[in-house]
Amino acid sequence: MAEFAGPASGDAFVRLFWSNKETPYNPIPNAQLQHAESPELAASLLVHEGRDLFVEFRCAKCHSTSGTMPELAMDAPAFAGIGSRRRFDWLARWIDDPASLRPGAHMPKLFQGEGAKEKAEAVAAYLASLTAPAVPAPVAGDIEAGKVLYEKFHCVACHVPPDGGDAEPGKISQKLVRSKFSPGALVSFLQNPAEHYAWIRMPNFRLNQNEASSLAAYLESAGEAPAERQAPIDSAVVQRGRELLESVGCLQCHSANPSKPFATRALADLGSDVWARGCLAETPGTDSKSPVFALTADQRAALKAFAATDRSSLARSTDADFLDRHSRHLQCRECHGKFEGFPTWDLLPGKLQPEWAARFIGGKESWKPRPWLEPRMPAFAAYAEHLGRGLATIAGLPPTASPDPAPADSAELAKIGQKLAGPNGGFTCVSCHGIGDFAATQVFEAPGINLAHSGGRLQKSYFKRWLRSPLSVDPSTKMPVYFDDEGKSPLADVLEGDGPKTIGAIWEYLRLREKMPKPE
């Protein structure tokens, strides 16, 4: 059977379900779906990849477009106060050749030919002059405690440890962390990675001062020693660096409001024939004034395929498309489904109410669903709203919580739900689940999620499927099965054993949220 997304969703997705005699309907996991390969499909996917690269490399910052994709607003690290956060030597090396420090870097090599290194150092000298108030001296961190935190937060999902060598595909090496950060700046960065770069992919783990100091102490203890080079203070060098920075267009990405115009052609004025020159030249000349990006041959091919279209797809992004892109870029699957206690990624679409998911992903939900887990869900504030909506729309549900009018007998049903959650003639849910301040009564391994939050957290359709047959939703769950193959409740004296009505009564109880009275 199939279920179409409602017209309010804006995403034309179809949700496919499966069922059999013993199992009620459940969505077919995307991983189980296959399609026939064809040249037309391969060409379409290449264009799709090219569009992704176009926004990833901030191409629209120079070549303006009327597109509406959220990523077109992506920023780059702010320059204000950067001289207090980064070491001069690292800035000079990064500006000279970003890909030599981080393979696959989005930052291009700006200067080519004779004098390129001197130009990079002049720009670095100007940036080093942009200082901020002194960074507070960090609390002395505990290296061993920091290593424990590093493992606890699964940092290796995105990083090669500082003593682990060079970067790997999809992973950033941390061996240069001491060379990059000015003394004390790493602690501040770990506490608020997005402070100077809203769309950064480094998550915010909401570390306290001691945690950040210990994690920084571990990273710095194993990283390479920095080159102790002082930034030139000659005013002529600093002024030249400023002029070079403005002339090559750095402020197009690194400033919300560039102080000087940067003359480039709008995207609409770029014919597909020019996409083999300039920024996309395979072998740029030593006298080229265009930035050189560390693109592979496949990436160039994808960008050229995108260029050959009318590029109107920049105005056709959906939240589900956003989720697909950034769940890969943020490497969500490196934790979800790989570590005990983390819900597998395929279980999340259609599970959470989009508004709650956005708050949770954005770090604005103070309640932790699984407080017994040591790992901490990181925050991705700039991505949160579209990811939350995408988790709903990719499953065929609207991007906002669907209206759920209370039935006329809602209060009566909630009282029945209260009884069903308790041990006196109910399912004894409180053995594993707390309800508000009422703690679970018989926890053997780990408690279940507090039910007072479920009504505002879960999609109603997911809750109904889950309670009807939890093992068909998640084969690894410890949640028992209460309903028989026909969907009947074993409590025949409550609502005549009618399964859907029984589940509905529990839902009305959950909808009371923080006002849920504790079971008898």
JORAQUI-V84036 format. One record per pair of residues at least 6 apart in sequence whose ideal C-beta (glycine too) atoms are under 6 Angstrom apart, sorted by the first residue. I is the first residue (numbers start at 0). J is the second residue. D is the distance in whole Angstrom. If there is no record, write none. Layout:
i=<I & I>
j=<J & J>
d=<D & D>
//
This chain:
i=<0 & 1 & 1 & 2 & 2 & 3 & 4 & 4 & 4 & 5 & 7 & 8 & 8 & 8 & 10 & 10 & 10 & 12 & 14 & 14 & 14 & 15 & 16 & 16 & 17 & 18 & 21 & 22 & 22 & 23 & 23 & 25 & 25 & 28 & 45 & 45 & 46 & 46 & 46 & 48 & 49 & 49 & 49 & 49 & 50 & 50 & 51 & 52 & 52 & 52 & 53 & 54 & 54 & 54 & 56 & 57 & 59 & 60 & 60 & 61 & 61 & 61 & 62 & 62 & 63 & 64 & 64 & 66 & 66 & 67 & 68 & 68 & 69 & 73 & 74 & 74 & 75 & 75 & 76 & 76 & 77 & 78 & 78 & 80 & 81 & 81 & 82 & 82 & 82 & 82 & 82 & 83 & 83 & 83 & 84 & 84 & 86 & 86 & 87 & 87 & 87 & 87 & 88 & 88 & 89 & 89 & 90 & 90 & 91 & 91 & 91 & 93 & 94 & 94 & 94 & 95 & 95 & 96 & 97 & 97 & 98 & 98 & 102 & 104 & 107 & 107 & 107 & 108 & 109 & 109 & 110 & 110 & 111 & 111 & 112 & 112 & 118 & 121 & 121 & 121 & 121 & 122 & 122 & 122 & 124 & 124 & 124 & 124 & 124 & 125 & 125 & 125 & 127 & 128 & 134 & 134 & 137 & 137 & 137 & 138 & 138 & 140 & 140 & 140 & 140 & 141 & 142 & 142 & 142 & 144 & 145 & 145 & 145 & 145 & 146 & 148 & 149 & 151 & 152 & 153 & 156 & 156 & 156 & 157 & 158 & 158 & 158 & 159 & 159 & 159 & 159 & 161 & 161 & 161 & 161 & 161 & 161 & 162 & 165 & 166 & 173 & 174 & 174 & 176 & 176 & 177 & 177 & 177 & 178 & 185 & 186 & 186 & 186 & 189 & 189 & 189 & 190 & 190 & 192 & 192 & 192 & 193 & 193 & 197 & 198 & 200 & 202 & 202 & 203 & 203 & 204 & 204 & 245 & 248 & 250 & 251 & 271 & 271 & 274 & 274 & 277 & 278 & 278 & 279 & 283 & 318 & 318 & 318 & 318 & 318 & 319 & 319 & 319 & 321 & 321 & 322 & 322 & 322 & 325 & 332 & 334 & 335 & 335 & 335 & 336 & 336 & 340 & 346 & 347 & 348 & 348 & 348 & 349 & 349 & 349 & 350 & 351 & 352 & 352 & 353 & 353 & 353 & 353 & 354 & 355 & 356 & 356 & 357 & 357 & 357 & 358 & 360 & 360 & 360 & 360 & 361 & 361 & 361 & 362 & 366 & 368 & 371 & 388 & 391 & 392 & 403 & 409 & 412 & 412 & 413 & 413 & 413 & 415 & 416 & 416 & 416 & 416 & 417 & 417 & 417 & 418 & 419 & 419 & 419 & 420 & 420 & 421 & 421 & 423 & 426 & 429 & 429 & 430 & 430 & 431 & 431 & 432 & 432 & 432 & 433 & 433 & 434 & 434 & 434 & 434 & 435 & 437 & 439 & 451 & 451 & 451 & 453 & 454 & 454 & 454 & 455 & 463 & 464 & 465 & 466 & 467 & 469 & 469 & 482 & 482 & 486 & 487 & 487 & 488 & 488 & 488 & 494 & 494>
j=<16 & 13 & 15 & 14 & 395 & 13 & 10 & 12 & 395 & 397 & 397 & 392 & 397 & 398 & 317 & 319 & 392 & 395 & 26 & 394 & 395 & 27 & 24 & 26 & 27 & 24 & 484 & 468 & 471 & 467 & 468 & 464 & 471 & 345 & 301 & 304 & 304 & 305 & 308 & 301 & 301 & 302 & 304 & 305 & 305 & 312 & 324 & 298 & 301 & 302 & 305 & 68 & 70 & 71 & 105 & 252 & 71 & 251 & 252 & 248 & 251 & 263 & 263 & 266 & 265 & 266 & 313 & 313 & 314 & 314 & 313 & 316 & 385 & 198 & 197 & 198 & 252 & 253 & 195 & 196 & 195 & 129 & 253 & 131 & 126 & 129 & 126 & 127 & 128 & 129 & 130 & 130 & 131 & 134 & 181 & 184 & 181 & 225 & 123 & 127 & 228 & 230 & 226 & 228 & 178 & 179 & 123 & 126 & 119 & 120 & 123 & 100 & 119 & 122 & 123 & 116 & 119 & 108 & 104 & 106 & 104 & 293 & 166 & 293 & 290 & 291 & 292 & 291 & 247 & 290 & 118 & 119 & 285 & 287 & 285 & 286 & 243 & 236 & 239 & 240 & 243 & 240 & 243 & 244 & 230 & 231 & 236 & 237 & 240 & 237 & 240 & 241 & 230 & 237 & 183 & 184 & 183 & 186 & 212 & 208 & 212 & 212 & 213 & 215 & 216 & 213 & 216 & 217 & 220 & 213 & 213 & 214 & 216 & 217 & 217 & 214 & 217 & 373 & 204 & 334 & 330 & 333 & 334 & 330 & 170 & 171 & 173 & 166 & 167 & 170 & 172 & 173 & 174 & 176 & 218 & 221 & 222 & 221 & 172 & 172 & 218 & 222 & 223 & 218 & 222 & 219 & 222 & 225 & 225 & 215 & 211 & 212 & 215 & 206 & 211 & 214 & 206 & 211 & 199 & 201 & 203 & 199 & 380 & 381 & 381 & 329 & 377 & 379 & 362 & 378 & 375 & 377 & 259 & 261 & 257 & 261 & 306 & 307 & 303 & 306 & 289 & 289 & 290 & 299 & 291 & 385 & 388 & 389 & 392 & 398 & 389 & 392 & 393 & 385 & 389 & 386 & 389 & 393 & 382 & 344 & 341 & 341 & 343 & 344 & 343 & 344 & 372 & 473 & 390 & 390 & 393 & 394 & 394 & 396 & 461 & 461 & 390 & 400 & 458 & 387 & 388 & 391 & 398 & 400 & 456 & 387 & 390 & 383 & 384 & 387 & 364 & 379 & 383 & 386 & 387 & 378 & 380 & 383 & 378 & 452 & 448 & 445 & 398 & 398 & 398 & 459 & 507 & 504 & 507 & 507 & 508 & 511 & 504 & 504 & 505 & 507 & 508 & 508 & 516 & 518 & 425 & 425 & 426 & 505 & 428 & 518 & 518 & 519 & 519 & 481 & 440 & 518 & 440 & 441 & 439 & 447 & 439 & 447 & 450 & 439 & 449 & 450 & 451 & 515 & 517 & 451 & 517 & 446 & 512 & 513 & 515 & 509 & 509 & 510 & 512 & 512 & 502 & 472 & 472 & 502 & 482 & 476 & 478 & 488 & 498 & 498 & 496 & 498 & 496 & 498 & 501 & 500 & 501>
d=<5 & 5 & 5 & 4 & 6 & 6 & 6 & 5 & 5 & 5 & 5 & 5 & 5 & 6 & 5 & 5 & 4 & 5 & 6 & 6 & 3 & 5 & 4 & 6 & 5 & 4 & 5 & 6 & 4 & 5 & 5 & 6 & 5 & 5 & 5 & 4 & 5 & 5 & 6 & 4 & 4 & 5 & 5 & 3 & 5 & 5 & 6 & 6 & 6 & 6 & 6 & 6 & 4 & 6 & 5 & 5 & 5 & 4 & 5 & 6 & 5 & 4 & 6 & 4 & 5 & 4 & 6 & 3 & 5 & 5 & 5 & 4 & 6 & 4 & 5 & 6 & 4 & 5 & 6 & 4 & 4 & 6 & 5 & 3 & 5 & 5 & 6 & 4 & 6 & 5 & 4 & 5 & 4 & 6 & 6 & 5 & 6 & 6 & 6 & 4 & 6 & 4 & 4 & 4 & 5 & 5 & 4 & 5 & 6 & 5 & 4 & 6 & 4 & 5 & 6 & 5 & 4 & 5 & 4 & 4 & 5 & 4 & 5 & 6 & 3 & 6 & 5 & 4 & 5 & 5 & 4 & 6 & 5 & 6 & 4 & 6 & 6 & 5 & 5 & 4 & 6 & 4 & 5 & 5 & 5 & 5 & 5 & 5 & 5 & 5 & 3 & 5 & 4 & 5 & 4 & 6 & 5 & 4 & 5 & 6 & 5 & 4 & 4 & 6 & 3 & 5 & 5 & 5 & 5 & 4 & 4 & 4 & 5 & 3 & 5 & 5 & 6 & 5 & 6 & 6 & 6 & 4 & 6 & 6 & 6 & 5 & 5 & 6 & 6 & 5 & 4 & 4 & 5 & 6 & 5 & 4 & 4 & 4 & 5 & 4 & 6 & 6 & 5 & 5 & 4 & 5 & 4 & 5 & 4 & 4 & 5 & 5 & 5 & 6 & 4 & 6 & 5 & 5 & 5 & 4 & 6 & 5 & 6 & 5 & 5 & 6 & 3 & 6 & 6 & 4 & 5 & 5 & 5 & 5 & 4 & 5 & 5 & 5 & 5 & 4 & 4 & 5 & 6 & 6 & 5 & 5 & 4 & 4 & 5 & 6 & 5 & 5 & 4 & 4 & 5 & 6 & 3 & 6 & 6 & 5 & 5 & 5 & 6 & 4 & 4 & 5 & 5 & 6 & 6 & 5 & 5 & 4 & 3 & 6 & 6 & 5 & 6 & 5 & 6 & 4 & 5 & 4 & 6 & 6 & 5 & 4 & 5 & 5 & 5 & 3 & 4 & 6 & 4 & 5 & 6 & 6 & 5 & 3 & 3 & 6 & 5 & 5 & 4 & 6 & 5 & 6 & 5 & 4 & 4 & 4 & 5 & 6 & 4 & 4 & 4 & 5 & 3 & 5 & 6 & 6 & 5 & 4 & 6 & 5 & 4 & 5 & 3 & 5 & 5 & 6 & 5 & 5 & 6 & 4 & 5 & 4 & 6 & 4 & 5 & 5 & 5 & 5 & 5 & 5 & 6 & 4 & 4 & 5 & 6 & 6 & 5 & 5 & 4 & 4 & 5 & 5 & 6 & 6 & 5 & 5 & 6 & 5 & 4 & 6 & 5 & 4 & 5 & 5 & 5 & 5 & 4 & 4 & 5>
//
